[in-house]
C-alpha cells in the first residue's frame, strides 16, 4: 500500500462526514475551505450544533481521505468553522469522491423532459433536484452543459425523497453505470477511478 499524500486544495467542494463526539450523531457537509489548522464546511441543517462541541471528521477527496478531530468554533449562516485539534491523517480513499455541483440540466424519461438542478456528482452517479418525482428503478437520461462540454448521463433512480427547497420538490439519486466516462466533463479527476478503469 503506497503513501497517501494529502493536498488540501484537492479537498474543496467535496463531501465531509462529521460525527459529534458527545453522542455519535452524524452529519454530512460540503468542504468550503481546508488547511492544516482549520476547516469550514457548509451544512444543510444546523439543528442542535453548538460552538465548543468536538467532532470526528472525514473529508473524502479524490486522492486521499483526510481524518481528524476538530472543535466547532464559529457558525455563520450554514457554514461551520472548525479548529483542527489532532494530526490530520491521510488514508486511502474508501469511497468515490462526491463533488458538489450547481448545474442546470434536462432530465428525460421516455418522451417526457423536464428541468433539474444537479447537486452532486460521483463516479457512481449523480444527485439532482426536480419538480417531478421519479419512482425507484426508473431509467432516466440527464443532459448537463458544463464548462468542459455537454455531459449525457444515463442511469437508474435509486432513491427519491420530498424536500422543502423553494422551487424544487424532490431530491433524486441516480446510479449511472458508465458515469466514470463523464467525470472529466464535470472537471473531476480521481486516481481511484483511473486505477479501476
N, C-alpha and C positions, 0 to 999 in steps of 0.2 A: 504494500500500500504506500503510495507516494505521499509526500508532504503537501498539505493544502495551504496555499498562501491566500491570505485574505486582503483584498483590495476594497476598502470602504466605498470607493466610487462605483464599484460593481454591485453594491448592496442597496442602491437607491431605487425607490419606486417598486420594491418587491415586498412580498408578504413577510410579516413578522408575527410570531406567536408569542403571547405573553401569558405567564402563569403566575398569579398572585401567590406569594409565599404563605400568607396567613391562612388561606382557605383552599388553595389549589384551583381556584376558579380560573378558567382560560378565556382569553380574549384574542381576537385577530385584529391586525392593524396593517398599515402600509408605511414603509420607511420613507420619511421626508428628508432627514439628514442623519449622518452617521460618521463619527470619528472615534478615536481611541478613548475619549473621555465622556462622550455623551451620544445619545440618540434621540431623535424626535420622530414620533410616529403619529399617524392620523387614524383615528378610530371612528367607527360608525356610531357607537353608543357609549356614553360616558357614565352611565348609571353605576353608582357605588364605587367610583375610583377616587381615592383621596391622596393628596400630597403627603409624602413620607412613607407610603407603602412600598414594599420591596417586591420585585418580580424576577422570575427566571425568564430569560428571553432567548428566542431563536430567530435569526434572520436567514432566510433561505435564498441565497444568491446563486448565480449561475455556476460559480466555480467552487464555492465552499458554503458551509453553514456556520454562521457566527453564533456562538453560545456564550452567555454571560449573565451576571446578576446586576440588576440596576434598581435605583430608587427613584420613584416619581417625584420630581422637583417642582414642576410647573404645568398648569393646564391653561391652554389658550384656545378657545373655541373647541374644535375637535382634535387639536394637536396636544399630545402629551410629551413633555420633555423629561428624559431620564438621565441621571448621572450614572455612569458605569462604575460599579463598585469592585468588580472582580477582573481577573485577567480574561481577555477575550480569547476563547478557544476556537480555532478553525478546524472544522470537521468536514469529512466528505459530504457532499450534498446527499440527503436521504430522500428527497422528493424533487420532482421537476420544479424549476423556478416558475413562480407565478408573478407576472408583471402587471402592474396597474395600467389601465388604459382609460381613455375617454373619447372613443371614436364612434362617429355615427355610421350606421350601416343599414343594409336592407336584408331582411330575412325572407326566405321563400320556402313555403310548404306547398308542394304540388303547384297549383296555379295561383296561389294566394301570396302576395308580397306585402310587407309592412316594415315600418321604420323601427330600428333598435339602436341602443347605445351599448357598445361593447365596453364592459367594465374591467375585465382582466383576461389575460391570455397566458396559456402554458403549453407545454409540449403535448399535454393530454386533451386540450380543447380550449373552450373559452366560456366566459360568463357574460350574459348581456341582460339589459333591462328592456322590457316590452310592455306595450299596452294590452297585448293579447296573451292569454295563457296558451301553453303548448303542453299537451299530455306527455307523460313519460313514454319513452321509446319512439316518439315521433321523429322521423328523419327531416332535417332542416338544412338549408344552404344559407350561409351568411356571407355577404359580399361587403367588404370594408375597403375604403380608399385610405391608404396610409401615406406617410412621407416617402416610402420606398416603393410604392406601386399599389396595385389593386390585389387584395387577397380574397380568395374564394375558399371558404371553409365549409366542408360538408361533414355532418355528424348527427348523432342521435341524442335527443333530450334525455338527460339523466335525472334531472330534478327541475321543478318549478315551484315557486312559492310566492304568495301575495306579499307585496311590500307597500309601504307608505312613503313615496318619494316624489311628490309633486306630479309631474307629467307621466311618470311610469307607474304601472300597477303590478308588474311581475318581475322577479329575478329568475332567470333561466340558465341552467348549466348544460353545456353540450360537450359530449365526448366525441372527439374527432380523430379517427384512427390515423389519418395522414397529416395531422397538424404540424408535425416537425418540419415538413417541407415548406410550410407557410411562415414559420417563425422569422426568417430574415426580413420578410415584408413588414413585420411589426418591429424591426430593429432589435430582435432578440438573438443573442448568440449564447450557446450553452455547451460547454465541453462535455457534459454528461450525455447530451443528445448526440453530439458528433461522434462520441465513442460508441454509442449504441447503434448508430446507423450502419 
